[in-house]
Amino acid sequence: MPRRGVKTVSSSLDLSSVLKTPEDLSKPLDSQQLFGRSAPLELEIGSGKGMFINKTAKERPEHNFIGIEIGKKYARFSAANVLRSELTNVQMICGDAAAVLRDWIETNSLFAVHVYFPDPWWKRSHRKRRILRTDVVRLIESRLQCGGTLHFWTDVEEYFQSALTLLSAETNLTGQPSDSETPQTDSGSIDYKTHFERRTLLHGEKVYRAMYRKLS
């Protein structure tokens, strides 16, 4: 299911406090400098419109969050929402997630990595472009701290199964698919975490979910 477009954020809106490029950051990334505090750090790869990172940052104010989005228009849209929500524990990075993981994120530094509904790159010849590929899953494992977790959701069964096979073959992360139901609010309505999750479930389609943990 292709992602929908977003409204263009006015170029006059100053997003510099919440939106960075990798080149704006110290190498390696200094969380204390970026957020003004030390706190458990969670990373979302492919933030899209930013629903997950905005909701979760509000729910976990004691954690810091970085969202990486390669699409400039989407990165600006998500950053604008962060700015409007006055969240001080979120920073958006417009750039390539693999490069950020490799060159800016220190080993054993991440509390969690979130990958929700990544581009499946349908053509077989294009699948090497998928974000969950050998070099990236190895980077994720090395950047997670002991006890840290990788959360992966998709609506594409083939991508899901191939990702699980890859994680088993290329990492020592421990995990499995999750058949748990989508969380609900106190009123009984579905507590959607991403725009893609909402669209998928409203179309009556399945969301495939898995959680992996680094044990050593």
N, C-alpha and C positions, 0 to 999 in steps of 0.2 A: 504494500500500500504506500504510494508516494506521499511525501509530506507536503502539506499545503504551504503556500506562500505566506509571508508576514507583511504587515504594513511597514513602510519605510519610516525609520526613526529620523526625526528632523536633524539635519547636520548642525543645527545651532545648539542642540542639547549637549552639554558637557558631560561626557561619560568617563572622563579620564580617571576618576576616583574608583571606578568599578570595572573598567574594561582595559585590558592590557594586551600587548603583543608579547611574544616570548622575548623579543629583544629589549623590552622595557624592564625585564626582570634580572635580578642578580643570578649568577650561575655559580653554584647551585642555588635553587630558589630558597630564599630566606623567609620562612613563614612569619617569624617575629617582625621582620621589616614590612612584609606585605599586609599583615593584619593588625600589627601593633600589639600582638600578644602571642603566646604559645598555647596551642590547643590541639586536640586530635584533628588530623587533616583528612578530609574526604575529597575524592576526585571524581568528577563525572566526565566521561568521554562522550562528546556529541550531545550537548545540552539542548539543541533545538530552540524551542520557544521558551525554555527555562522553567516549565511548571515544576518539575521534580526538585530542582535545586532551590527554587524559591520556597516551596512548601516545606522541604526537609530542613532547610536552614532556619525557618521559623520554629519548627518542632524541636530542633536540637541547637539552641543558641550557644551551648557550651562547646560546639565543634566549629571548626573552620571548613569552608567549602571552596573548591576551585572547579569551575566549569570550563571545559575546553570545547570550542566550537569552531570548525574550520570555515564555515560560511559567514562572511562578514555581516551580511544583513541579519542573519539569525543571532549572531553574537551581539550585535548592537540592540536587537529587540530584547534579548534576554537581559542584557546589562541595564537597559532602560527600566525593565520591571524590577530589577534589584534596587535601582536607584529610587524608584517610586515607593518601594516597600521599606526603604530606609534600613536595609540589612547591612550590618557592619561585618558580618562573618562570611560574606561571599565575594569572590573575585572571579570575573570572567576573563578568559584568555582566548583571543582569536588566533588560531594557529593549528598546526598539525599535532595531534595528540601523541603520535609515535615519537616525534622529535622532542616534544616537551618531556615525555617520560624518560627518554634516553639522555637528554642533555641538561635538564633542569631539575628533575626530581631526584632526591637522594635515595639511596637504598634504605630499606627498612624504615621508611618515614610515613607511610600512608596507613591510616586506620581502615579505609575502605576505598574500593574503586567500583564505580557504577557504569554499566554499559547497557543502555536501554534502547531497543529498536534501532540498531545500527543499520546503515545502508547494506542490503544483502548482495548488491552487485550481481544481478541475476545471471548474466552471461558467464559461462564456465571460464572463458578466457580472461574475465575481469575479476575473478574471485580472489586473486592475489592482492587486490586493493582492499579487501575486507579488513576492518580494524582488528578483529580477532584472528590473527595469523601468528605464525611461529615466533617471529621476533617480538611481537607486542605482548603475547601471553607470557613470554619469558621475562620481559621487562616488568610487567604487572607483578609477577611473582616476586621479583627481586626488590621492587619498590614497596611492597606491602610489609608492614611490621609483623612480628610474630603474633598470631591471633587475628591478623587483618583479614578482610573478606572481599571477595569479588562477587558482584551481583550482576547477572546477565539475563535480560528478557528480550524476546523477539516474537514476532508473529509468523516467522518462516521456519517450519519444522526442519527442513534440510539444513539450514544454517545452524539451528540449535543442535542437531545431532552431530554435525561436523565439528562444531565448537567444543562439544563435550569430549569427542574423540581426541581433538587436538590438545585440550587441557590435560587429559589423562596421559597422552603420549609425551608431551613436552614440558610438563611441570610436575611438581610434587604437591600441588594444591589438593586438598581433600574436599570433596563435595558431591552433590548429586542434584538431579532435577527436583523441583519442589512442586507438589500438587496442591499446595495450600491455596485456599480461596483468596480472592482479592479482598484486602481489608475493607471493612465497612465503618461508616460513621456511627455515632450514637443513635442517629435517627434511622439507621438501617440502609441508607443509600450507599452506593459504592464510593469508596475513598480513592478516586483515581489519582495516580502519582504522575502520569505523563499524558500529554495530549494524544500520543499514539496509543497508549493503553485504553484511553476513553474511546477513541474511534474504533479500535479493534473489537472491544467488548460490545459496543453498541451495534456493530455489524454482525454480532453473533459468532465471531471468530475466536479462536483459542490463543491465549498468550502462553508461551513456553518460558518457564522461569528456572533458574538455577542459582545456587549460592555455593561458593567455594571458599575455603579458609586455609590460611597459611599456618601450619602447625609448628614449623621449625625454621 
